[in-house]
Amino acid sequence: MEFELIDHEYIQLNQLLKLLGLADTGGEANQRIVDGEVKVNNEVEYQKRKKLRQGDTILFNRKLIKIT
């Protein structure tokens, strides 16, 4: 799956999960991140508001997302 940044330099990790429907709420997205369920660029990421930029990859719930 790809997510294209349009008119923005970055998107926050918790916003991305909610926007793509991978988390029902922002609170759920935050909890999943804090619980270590999300990898950014093959490393477990605990920062809820991690800034994702072009070229970053996110692995969550067996779904791979590439930021373009």
mmCIF file of the N, C-alpha and C atoms, coordinates in Angstrom:
data_MODEL
# 
_entry.id   MODEL 
# 
loop_
_atom_site.group_PDB 
_atom_site.id 
_atom_site.type_symbol 
_atom_site.label_atom_id 
_atom_site.label_alt_id 
_atom_site.label_comp_id 
_atom_site.label_asym_id 
_atom_site.label_entity_id 
_atom_site.label_seq_id 
_atom_site.pdbx_PDB_ins_code 
_atom_site.Cartn_x 
_atom_site.Cartn_y 
_atom_site.Cartn_z 
_atom_site.occupancy 
_atom_site.B_iso_or_equiv 
_atom_site.pdbx_formal_charge 
_atom_site.auth_seq_id 
_atom_site.auth_comp_id 
_atom_site.auth_asym_id 
_atom_site.auth_atom_id 
_atom_site.pdbx_PDB_model_num 
ATOM 1   N N  . MET A 1 1  ? 0.849   -1.157 0.000  1.00 0.00 ? 1  MET A N  1 
ATOM 2   C CA . MET A 1 1  ? 0.000   0.000  0.000  1.00 0.00 ? 1  MET A CA 1 
ATOM 3   C C  . MET A 1 1  ? 0.904   1.232  0.000  1.00 0.00 ? 1  MET A C  1 
ATOM 4   N N  . GLU A 1 2  ? 0.478   2.265  -0.707 1.00 0.00 ? 2  GLU A N  1 
ATOM 5   C CA . GLU A 1 2  ? 1.244   3.507  -0.742 1.00 0.00 ? 2  GLU A CA 1 
ATOM 6   C C  . GLU A 1 2  ? 0.393   4.650  -0.213 1.00 0.00 ? 2  GLU A C  1 
ATOM 7   N N  . PHE A 1 3  ? 1.046   5.582  0.433  1.00 0.00 ? 3  PHE A N  1 
ATOM 8   C CA . PHE A 1 3  ? 0.394   6.806  0.880  1.00 0.00 ? 3  PHE A CA 1 
ATOM 9   C C  . PHE A 1 3  ? 1.189   7.962  0.304  1.00 0.00 ? 3  PHE A C  1 
ATOM 10  N N  . GLU A 1 4  ? 0.524   8.797  -0.484 1.00 0.00 ? 4  GLU A N  1 
ATOM 11  C CA . GLU A 1 4  ? 1.203   9.909  -1.136 1.00 0.00 ? 4  GLU A CA 1 
ATOM 12  C C  . GLU A 1 4  ? 1.023   11.191 -0.331 1.00 0.00 ? 4  GLU A C  1 
ATOM 13  N N  . LEU A 1 5  ? 2.139   11.800 0.008  1.00 0.00 ? 5  LEU A N  1 
ATOM 14  C CA . LEU A 1 5  ? 2.104   13.103 0.675  1.00 0.00 ? 5  LEU A CA 1 
ATOM 15  C C  . LEU A 1 5  ? 1.832   14.156 -0.394 1.00 0.00 ? 5  LEU A C  1 
ATOM 16  N N  . ILE A 1 6  ? 0.742   14.871 -0.223 1.00 0.00 ? 6  ILE A N  1 
ATOM 17  C CA . ILE A 1 6  ? 0.392   15.926 -1.173 1.00 0.00 ? 6  ILE A CA 1 
ATOM 18  C C  . ILE A 1 6  ? 0.349   17.244 -0.403 1.00 0.00 ? 6  ILE A C  1 
ATOM 19  N N  . ASP A 1 7  ? 1.150   18.185 -0.838 1.00 0.00 ? 7  ASP A N  1 
ATOM 20  C CA . ASP A 1 7  ? 1.209   19.520 -0.232 1.00 0.00 ? 7  ASP A CA 1 
ATOM 21  C C  . ASP A 1 7  ? 1.653   19.522 1.227  1.00 0.00 ? 7  ASP A C  1 
ATOM 22  N N  . HIS A 1 8  ? 2.277   18.439 1.682  1.00 0.00 ? 8  HIS A N  1 
ATOM 23  C CA . HIS A 1 8  ? 2.783   18.382 3.054  1.00 0.00 ? 8  HIS A CA 1 
ATOM 24  C C  . HIS A 1 8  ? 4.169   17.751 3.053  1.00 0.00 ? 8  HIS A C  1 
ATOM 25  N N  . GLU A 1 9  ? 4.993   18.175 3.990  1.00 0.00 ? 9  GLU A N  1 
ATOM 26  C CA . GLU A 1 9  ? 6.348   17.640 4.115  1.00 0.00 ? 9  GLU A CA 1 
ATOM 27  C C  . GLU A 1 9  ? 6.340   16.282 4.820  1.00 0.00 ? 9  GLU A C  1 
ATOM 28  N N  . TYR A 1 10 ? 5.362   16.099 5.735  1.00 0.00 ? 10 TYR A N  1 
ATOM 29  C CA . TYR A 1 10 ? 5.305   14.866 6.528  1.00 0.00 ? 10 TYR A CA 1 
ATOM 30  C C  . TYR A 1 10 ? 3.879   14.617 7.009  1.00 0.00 ? 10 TYR A C  1 
ATOM 31  N N  . ILE A 1 11 ? 3.648   13.407 7.546  1.00 0.00 ? 11 ILE A N  1 
ATOM 32  C CA . ILE A 1 11 ? 2.423   13.079 8.262  1.00 0.00 ? 11 ILE A CA 1 
ATOM 33  C C  . ILE A 1 11 ? 2.838   12.372 9.540  1.00 0.00 ? 11 ILE A C  1 
ATOM 34  N N  . GLN A 1 12 ? 2.096   12.606 10.614 1.00 0.00 ? 12 GLN A N  1 
ATOM 35  C CA . GLN A 1 12 ? 2.411   11.953 11.876 1.00 0.00 ? 12 GLN A CA 1 
ATOM 36  C C  . GLN A 1 12 ? 1.915   10.510 11.844 1.00 0.00 ? 12 GLN A C  1 
ATOM 37  N N  . LEU A 1 13 ? 2.662   9.637  12.493 1.00 0.00 ? 13 LEU A N  1 
ATOM 38  C CA . LEU A 1 13 ? 2.366   8.202  12.492 1.00 0.00 ? 13 LEU A CA 1 
ATOM 39  C C  . LEU A 1 13 ? 0.948   7.906  12.961 1.00 0.00 ? 13 LEU A C  1 
ATOM 40  N N  . ASN A 1 14 ? 0.524   8.485  14.081 1.00 0.00 ? 14 ASN A N  1 
ATOM 41  C CA . ASN A 1 14 ? -0.821  8.194  14.582 1.00 0.00 ? 14 ASN A CA 1 
ATOM 42  C C  . ASN A 1 14 ? -1.899  8.686  13.624 1.00 0.00 ? 14 ASN A C  1 
ATOM 43  N N  . GLN A 1 15 ? -1.658  9.812  12.961 1.00 0.00 ? 15 GLN A N  1 
ATOM 44  C CA . GLN A 1 15 ? -2.616  10.324 11.977 1.00 0.00 ? 15 GLN A CA 1 
ATOM 45  C C  . GLN A 1 15 ? -2.724  9.391  10.779 1.00 0.00 ? 15 GLN A C  1 
ATOM 46  N N  . LEU A 1 16 ? -1.594  8.846  10.356 1.00 0.00 ? 16 LEU A N  1 
ATOM 47  C CA . LEU A 1 16 ? -1.589  7.935  9.205  1.00 0.00 ? 16 LEU A CA 1 
ATOM 48  C C  . LEU A 1 16 ? -2.420  6.691  9.485  1.00 0.00 ? 16 LEU A C  1 
ATOM 49  N N  . LEU A 1 17 ? -2.229  6.085  10.644 1.00 0.00 ? 17 LEU A N  1 
ATOM 50  C CA . LEU A 1 17 ? -2.977  4.867  10.980 1.00 0.00 ? 17 LEU A CA 1 
ATOM 51  C C  . LEU A 1 17 ? -4.477  5.130  10.994 1.00 0.00 ? 17 LEU A C  1 
ATOM 52  N N  . LYS A 1 18 ? -4.870  6.254  11.527 1.00 0.00 ? 18 LYS A N  1 
ATOM 53  C CA . LYS A 1 18 ? -6.292  6.594  11.577 1.00 0.00 ? 18 LYS A CA 1 
ATOM 54  C C  . LYS A 1 18 ? -6.815  6.919  10.179 1.00 0.00 ? 18 LYS A C  1 
ATOM 55  N N  . LEU A 1 19 ? -6.083  7.707  9.428  1.00 0.00 ? 19 LEU A N  1 
ATOM 56  C CA . LEU A 1 19 ? -6.500  8.118  8.089  1.00 0.00 ? 19 LEU A CA 1 
ATOM 57  C C  . LEU A 1 19 ? -6.697  6.926  7.153  1.00 0.00 ? 19 LEU A C  1 
ATOM 58  N N  . LEU A 1 20 ? -5.814  5.930  7.263  1.00 0.00 ? 20 LEU A N  1 
ATOM 59  C CA . LEU A 1 20 ? -5.917  4.749  6.400  1.00 0.00 ? 20 LEU A CA 1 
ATOM 60  C C  . LEU A 1 20 ? -6.912  3.721  6.925  1.00 0.00 ? 20 LEU A C  1 
ATOM 61  N N  . GLY A 1 21 ? -7.543  3.996  8.066  1.00 0.00 ? 21 GLY A N  1 
ATOM 62  C CA . GLY A 1 21 ? -8.524  3.076  8.621  1.00 0.00 ? 21 GLY A CA 1 
ATOM 63  C C  . GLY A 1 21 ? -7.914  1.871  9.302  1.00 0.00 ? 21 GLY A C  1 
ATOM 64  N N  . LEU A 1 22 ? -6.629  1.943  9.620  1.00 0.00 ? 22 LEU A N  1 
ATOM 65  C CA . LEU A 1 22 ? -5.960  0.838  10.301 1.00 0.00 ? 22 LEU A CA 1 
ATOM 66  C C  . LEU A 1 22 ? -6.209  0.887  11.802 1.00 0.00 ? 22 LEU A C  1 
ATOM 67  N N  . ALA A 1 23 ? -6.673  2.036  12.278 1.00 0.00 ? 23 ALA A N  1 
ATOM 68  C CA . ALA A 1 23 ? -7.105  2.208  13.669 1.00 0.00 ? 23 ALA A CA 1 
ATOM 69  C C  . ALA A 1 23 ? -8.416  2.989  13.619 1.00 0.00 ? 23 ALA A C  1 
ATOM 70  N N  . ASP A 1 24 ? -9.366  2.586  14.435 1.00 0.00 ? 24 ASP A N  1 
ATOM 71  C CA . ASP A 1 24 ? -10.679 3.230  14.413 1.00 0.00 ? 24 ASP A CA 1 
ATOM 72  C C  . ASP A 1 24 ? -10.662 4.641  14.987 1.00 0.00 ? 24 ASP A C  1 
ATOM 73  N N  . THR A 1 25 ? -9.802  4.866  15.962 1.00 0.00 ? 25 THR A N  1 
ATOM 74  C CA . THR A 1 25 ? -9.724  6.175  16.608 1.00 0.00 ? 25 THR A CA 1 
ATOM 75  C C  . THR A 1 25 ? -8.269  6.575  16.792 1.00 0.00 ? 25 THR A C  1 
ATOM 76  N N  . GLY A 1 26 ? -8.063  7.852  17.088 1.00 0.00 ? 26 GLY A N  1 
ATOM 77  C CA . GLY A 1 26 ? -6.719  8.317  17.392 1.00 0.00 ? 26 GLY A CA 1 
ATOM 78  C C  . GLY A 1 26 ? -6.178  7.667  18.650 1.00 0.00 ? 26 GLY A C  1 
ATOM 79  N N  . GLY A 1 27 ? -7.062  7.445  19.616 1.00 0.00 ? 27 GLY A N  1 
ATOM 80  C CA . GLY A 1 27 ? -6.652  6.784  20.857 1.00 0.00 ? 27 GLY A CA 1 
ATOM 81  C C  . GLY A 1 27 ? -6.177  5.365  20.616 1.00 0.00 ? 27 GLY A C  1 
ATOM 82  N N  . GLU A 1 28 ? -6.885  4.657  19.733 1.00 0.00 ? 28 GLU A N  1 
ATOM 83  C CA . GLU A 1 28 ? -6.464  3.290  19.410 1.00 0.00 ? 28 GLU A CA 1 
ATOM 84  C C  . GLU A 1 28 ? -5.115  3.311  18.699 1.00 0.00 ? 28 GLU A C  1 
ATOM 85  N N  . ALA A 1 29 ? -4.941  4.234  17.771 1.00 0.00 ? 29 ALA A N  1 
ATOM 86  C CA . ALA A 1 29 ? -3.670  4.351  17.057 1.00 0.00 ? 29 ALA A CA 1 
ATOM 87  C C  . ALA A 1 29 ? -2.534  4.607  18.047 1.00 0.00 ? 29 ALA A C  1 
ATOM 88  N N  . ASN A 1 30 ? -2.762  5.535  18.969 1.00 0.00 ? 30 ASN A N  1 
ATOM 89  C CA . ASN A 1 30 ? -1.735  5.845  19.971 1.00 0.00 ? 30 ASN A CA 1 
ATOM 90  C C  . ASN A 1 30 ? -1.395  4.625  20.812 1.00 0.00 ? 30 ASN A C  1 
ATOM 91  N N  . GLN A 1 31 ? -2.398  3.878  21.237 1.00 0.00 ? 31 GLN A N  1 
ATOM 92  C CA . GLN A 1 31 ? -2.167  2.704  22.079 1.00 0.00 ? 31 GLN A CA 1 
ATOM 93  C C  . GLN A 1 31 ? -1.384  1.632  21.332 1.00 0.00 ? 31 GLN A C  1 
ATOM 94  N N  . ARG A 1 32 ? -1.725  1.403  20.068 1.00 0.00 ? 32 ARG A N  1 
ATOM 95  C CA . ARG A 1 32 ? -1.011  0.399  19.271 1.00 0.00 ? 32 ARG A CA 1 
ATOM 96  C C  . ARG A 1 32 ? 0.460   0.766  19.119 1.00 0.00 ? 32 ARG A C  1 
ATOM 97  N N  . ILE A 1 33 ? 0.718   2.061  18.943 1.00 0.00 ? 33 ILE A N  1 
ATOM 98  C CA . ILE A 1 33 ? 2.105   2.523  18.807 1.00 0.00 ? 33 ILE A CA 1 
ATOM 99  C C  . ILE A 1 33 ? 2.853   2.319  20.122 1.00 0.00 ? 33 ILE A C  1 
ATOM 100 N N  . VAL A 1 34 ? 2.270   2.761  21.228 1.00 0.00 ? 34 VAL A N  1 
ATOM 101 C CA . VAL A 1 34 ? 2.902   2.630  22.549 1.00 0.00 ? 34 VAL A CA 1 
ATOM 102 C C  . VAL A 1 34 ? 3.147   1.166  22.902 1.00 0.00 ? 34 VAL A C  1 
ATOM 103 N N  . ASP A 1 35 ? 2.253   0.280  22.437 1.00 0.00 ? 35 ASP A N  1 
ATOM 104 C CA . ASP A 1 35 ? 2.399   -1.153 22.704 1.00 0.00 ? 35 ASP A CA 1 
ATOM 105 C C  . ASP A 1 35 ? 3.459   -1.823 21.833 1.00 0.00 ? 35 ASP A C  1 
ATOM 106 N N  . GLY A 1 36 ? 4.092   -1.069 20.934 1.00 0.00 ? 36 GLY A N  1 
ATOM 107 C CA . GLY A 1 36 ? 5.169   -1.610 20.110 1.00 0.00 ? 36 GLY A CA 1 
ATOM 108 C C  . GLY A 1 36 ? 4.699   -2.431 18.929 1.00 0.00 ? 36 GLY A C  1 
ATOM 109 N N  . GLU A 1 37 ? 3.487   -2.162 18.454 1.00 0.00 ? 37 GLU A N  1 
ATOM 110 C CA . GLU A 1 37 ? 2.921   -2.941 17.346 1.00 0.00 ? 37 GLU A CA 1 
ATOM 111 C C  . GLU A 1 37 ? 3.254   -2.375 15.969 1.00 0.00 ? 37 GLU A C  1 
ATOM 112 N N  . VAL A 1 38 ? 3.955   -1.248 15.919 1.00 0.00 ? 38 VAL A N  1 
ATOM 113 C CA . VAL A 1 38 ? 4.225   -0.568 14.654 1.00 0.00 ? 38 VAL A CA 1 
ATOM 114 C C  . VAL A 1 38 ? 5.726   -0.474 14.428 1.00 0.00 ? 38 VAL A C  1 
ATOM 115 N N  . LYS A 1 39 ? 6.140   -0.784 13.204 1.00 0.00 ? 39 LYS A N  1 
ATOM 116 C CA . LYS A 1 39 ? 7.542   -0.614 12.821 1.00 0.00 ? 39 LYS A CA 1 
ATOM 117 C C  . LYS A 1 39 ? 7.635   0.475  11.762 1.00 0.00 ? 39 LYS A C  1 
ATOM 118 N N  . VAL A 1 40 ? 8.634   1.320  11.911 1.00 0.00 ? 40 VAL A N  1 
ATOM 119 C CA . VAL A 1 40 ? 8.945   2.338  10.912 1.00 0.00 ? 40 VAL A CA 1 
ATOM 120 C C  . VAL A 1 40 ? 10.363  2.064  10.450 1.00 0.00 ? 40 VAL A C  1 
ATOM 121 N N  . ASN A 1 41 ? 10.511  1.870  9.154  1.00 0.00 ? 41 ASN A N  1 
ATOM 122 C CA . ASN A 1 41 ? 11.820  1.551  8.571  1.00 0.00 ? 41 ASN A CA 1 
ATOM 123 C C  . ASN A 1 41 ? 12.478  0.371  9.296  1.00 0.00 ? 41 ASN A C  1 
ATOM 124 N N  . ASN A 1 42 ? 11.680  -0.675 9.533  1.00 0.00 ? 42 ASN A N  1 
ATOM 125 C CA . ASN A 1 42 ? 12.111  -1.944 10.131 1.00 0.00 ? 42 ASN A CA 1 
ATOM 126 C C  . ASN A 1 42 ? 12.525  -1.853 11.598 1.00 0.00 ? 42 ASN A C  1 
ATOM 127 N N  . GLU A 1 43 ? 12.166  -0.764 12.282 1.00 0.00 ? 43 GLU A N  1 
ATOM 128 C CA . GLU A 1 43 ? 12.461  -0.614 13.709 1.00 0.00 ? 43 GLU A CA 1 
ATOM 129 C C  . GLU A 1 43 ? 11.156  -0.342 14.450 1.00 0.00 ? 43 GLU A C  1 
ATOM 130 N N  . VAL A 1 44 ? 10.974  -0.979 15.593 1.00 0.00 ? 44 VAL A N  1 
ATOM 131 C CA . VAL A 1 44 ? 9.782   -0.713 16.396 1.00 0.00 ? 44 VAL A CA 1 
ATOM 132 C C  . VAL A 1 44 ? 9.781   0.766  16.782 1.00 0.00 ? 44 VAL A C  1 
ATOM 133 N N  . GLU A 1 45 ? 8.652   1.407  16.546 1.00 0.00 ? 45 GLU A N  1 
ATOM 134 C CA . GLU A 1 45 ? 8.534   2.854  16.809 1.00 0.00 ? 45 GLU A CA 1 
ATOM 135 C C  . GLU A 1 45 ? 7.537   3.093  17.936 1.00 0.00 ? 45 GLU A C  1 
ATOM 136 N N  . TYR A 1 46 ? 7.940   3.875  18.932 1.00 0.00 ? 46 TYR A N  1 
ATOM 137 C CA . TYR A 1 46 ? 7.081   4.177  20.075 1.00 0.00 ? 46 TYR A CA 1 
ATOM 138 C C  . TYR A 1 46 ? 6.605   5.632  20.097 1.00 0.00 ? 46 TYR A C  1 
ATOM 139 N N  . GLN A 1 47 ? 7.112   6.458  19.174 1.00 0.00 ? 47 GLN A N  1 
ATOM 140 C CA . GLN A 1 47 ? 6.707   7.863  19.121 1.00 0.00 ? 47 GLN A CA 1 
ATOM 141 C C  . GLN A 1 47 ? 5.376   7.982  18.388 1.00 0.00 ? 47 GLN A C  1 
ATOM 142 N N  . LYS A 1 48 ? 4.353   8.418  19.095 1.00 0.00 ? 48 LYS A N  1 
ATOM 143 C CA . LYS A 1 48 ? 3.016   8.531  18.500 1.00 0.00 ? 48 LYS A CA 1 
ATOM 144 C C  . LYS A 1 48 ? 2.999   9.540  17.357 1.00 0.00 ? 48 LYS A C  1 
ATOM 145 N N  . ARG A 1 49 ? 3.748   10.600 17.528 1.00 0.00 ? 49 ARG A N  1 
ATOM 146 C CA . ARG A 1 49 ? 3.724   11.671 16.530 1.00 0.00 ? 49 ARG A CA 1 
ATOM 147 C C  . ARG A 1 49 ? 4.970   11.671 15.639 1.00 0.00 ? 49 ARG A C  1 
ATOM 148 N N  . LYS A 1 50 ? 5.560   10.507 15.472 1.00 0.00 ? 50 LYS A N  1 
ATOM 149 C CA . LYS A 1 50 ? 6.730   10.373 14.603 1.00 0.00 ? 50 LYS A CA 1 
ATOM 150 C C  . LYS A 1 50 ? 6.409   10.962 13.230 1.00 0.00 ? 50 LYS A C  1 
ATOM 151 N N  . LYS A 1 51 ? 7.270   11.831 12.756 1.00 0.00 ? 51 LYS A N  1 
ATOM 152 C CA . LYS A 1 51 ? 7.062   12.457 11.449 1.00 0.00 ? 51 LYS A CA 1 
ATOM 153 C C  . LYS A 1 51 ? 7.522   11.506 10.352 1.00 0.00 ? 51 LYS A C  1 
ATOM 154 N N  . LEU A 1 52 ? 6.592   11.141 9.483  1.00 0.00 ? 52 LEU A N  1 
ATOM 155 C CA . LEU A 1 52 ? 6.882   10.242 8.371  1.00 0.00 ? 52 LEU A CA 1 
ATOM 156 C C  . LEU A 1 52 ? 7.043   11.071 7.107  1.00 0.00 ? 52 LEU A C  1 
ATOM 157 N N  . ARG A 1 53 ? 8.111   10.774 6.382  1.00 0.00 ? 53 ARG A N  1 
ATOM 158 C CA . ARG A 1 53 ? 8.419   11.515 5.159  1.00 0.00 ? 53 ARG A CA 1 
ATOM 159 C C  . ARG A 1 53 ? 8.554   10.547 3.980  1.00 0.00 ? 53 ARG A C  1 
ATOM 160 N N  . GLN A 1 54 ? 8.662   11.115 2.793  1.00 0.00 ? 54 GLN A N  1 
ATOM 161 C CA . GLN A 1 54 ? 8.812   10.297 1.594  1.00 0.00 ? 54 GLN A CA 1 
ATOM 162 C C  . GLN A 1 54 ? 9.945   9.299  1.782  1.00 0.00 ? 54 GLN A C  1 
ATOM 163 N N  . GLY A 1 55 ? 9.686   8.052  1.380  1.00 0.00 ? 55 GLY A N  1 
ATOM 164 C CA . GLY A 1 55 ? 10.686  7.006  1.476  1.00 0.00 ? 55 GLY A CA 1 
ATOM 165 C C  . GLY A 1 55 ? 10.557  6.142  2.721  1.00 0.00 ? 55 GLY A C  1 
ATOM 166 N N  . ASP A 1 56 ? 9.815   6.615  3.730  1.00 0.00 ? 56 ASP A N  1 
ATOM 167 C CA . ASP A 1 56 ? 9.619   5.823  4.950  1.00 0.00 ? 56 ASP A CA 1 
ATOM 168 C C  . ASP A 1 56 ? 8.680   4.654  4.675  1.00 0.00 ? 56 ASP A C  1 
ATOM 169 N N  . THR A 1 57 ? 8.908   3.560  5.384  1.00 0.00 ? 57 THR A N  1 
ATOM 170 C CA . THR A 1 57 ? 8.009   2.407  5.296  1.00 0.00 ? 57 THR A CA 1 
ATOM 171 C C  . THR A 1 57 ? 7.476   2.098  6.689  1.00 0.00 ? 57 THR A C  1 
ATOM 172 N N  . ILE A 1 58 ? 6.218   1.699  6.734  1.00 0.00 ? 58 ILE A N  1 
ATOM 173 C CA . ILE A 1 58 ? 5.552   1.395  7.990  1.00 0.00 ? 58 ILE A CA 1 
ATOM 174 C C  . ILE A 1 58 ? 4.986   -0.005 7.886  1.00 0.00 ? 58 ILE A C  1 
ATOM 175 N N  . LEU A 1 59 ? 5.219   -0.815 8.902  1.00 0.00 ? 59 LEU A N  1 
ATOM 176 C CA . LEU A 1 59 ? 4.648   -2.161 8.968  1.00 0.00 ? 59 LEU A CA 1 
ATOM 177 C C  . LEU A 1 59 ? 3.743   -2.217 10.186 1.00 0.00 ? 59 LEU A C  1 
ATOM 178 N N  . PHE A 1 60 ? 2.468   -2.506 9.929  1.00 0.00 ? 60 PHE A N  1 
ATOM 179 C CA . PHE A 1 60 ? 1.489   -2.581 11.002 1.00 0.00 ? 60 PHE A CA 1 
ATOM 180 C C  . PHE A 1 60 ? 0.432   -3.612 10.641 1.00 0.00 ? 60 PHE A C  1 
ATOM 181 N N  . ASN A 1 61 ? 0.196   -4.546 11.552 1.00 0.00 ? 61 ASN A N  1 
ATOM 182 C CA . ASN A 1 61 ? -0.860  -5.546 11.368 1.00 0.00 ? 61 ASN A CA 1 
ATOM 183 C C  . ASN A 1 61 ? -0.723  -6.267 10.018 1.00 0.00 ? 61 ASN A C  1 
ATOM 184 N N  . ARG A 1 62 ? 0.498   -6.646 9.699  1.00 0.00 ? 62 ARG A N  1 
ATOM 185 C CA . ARG A 1 62 ? 0.834   -7.359 8.460  1.00 0.00 ? 62 ARG A CA 1 
ATOM 186 C C  . ARG A 1 62 ? 0.565   -6.555 7.185  1.00 0.00 ? 62 ARG A C  1 
ATOM 187 N N  . LYS A 1 63 ? 0.457   -5.237 7.326  1.00 0.00 ? 63 LYS A N  1 
ATOM 188 C CA . LYS A 1 63 ? 0.296   -4.365 6.174  1.00 0.00 ? 63 LYS A CA 1 
ATOM 189 C C  . LYS A 1 63 ? 1.533   -3.484 6.060  1.00 0.00 ? 63 LYS A C  1 
ATOM 190 N N  . LEU A 1 64 ? 2.048   -3.371 4.846  1.00 0.00 ? 64 LEU A N  1 
ATOM 191 C CA . LEU A 1 64 ? 3.221   -2.548 4.580  1.00 0.00 ? 64 LEU A CA 1 
ATOM 192 C C  . LEU A 1 64 ? 2.766   -1.289 3.850  1.00 0.00 ? 64 LEU A C  1 
ATOM 193 N N  . ILE A 1 65 ? 3.135   -0.144 4.387  1.00 0.00 ? 65 ILE A N  1 
ATOM 194 C CA . ILE A 1 65 ? 2.765   1.142  3.787  1.00 0.00 ? 65 ILE A CA 1 
ATOM 195 C C  . ILE A 1 65 ? 4.044   1.875  3.443  1.00 0.00 ? 65 ILE A C  1 
ATOM 196 N N  . LYS A 1 66 ? 4.103   2.387  2.221  1.00 0.00 ? 66 LYS A N  1 
ATOM 197 C CA . LYS A 1 66 ? 5.253   3.180  1.797  1.00 0.00 ? 66 LYS A CA 1 
ATOM 198 C C  . LYS A 1 66 ? 4.790   4.606  1.578  1.00 0.00 ? 66 LYS A C  1 
ATOM 199 N N  . ILE A 1 67 ? 5.545   5.547  2.153  1.00 0.00 ? 67 ILE A N  1 
ATOM 200 C CA . ILE A 1 67 ? 5.235   6.969  1.990  1.00 0.00 ? 67 ILE A CA 1 
ATOM 201 C C  . ILE A 1 67 ? 5.905   7.448  0.703  1.00 0.00 ? 67 ILE A C  1 
ATOM 202 N N  . THR A 1 68 ? 5.096   8.014  -0.187 1.00 0.00 ? 68 THR A N  1 
ATOM 203 C CA . THR A 1 68 ? 5.627   8.510  -1.460 1.00 0.00 ? 68 THR A CA 1 
ATOM 204 C C  . THR A 1 68 ? 5.350   9.991  -1.619 1.00 0.00 ? 68 THR A C  1 
# 
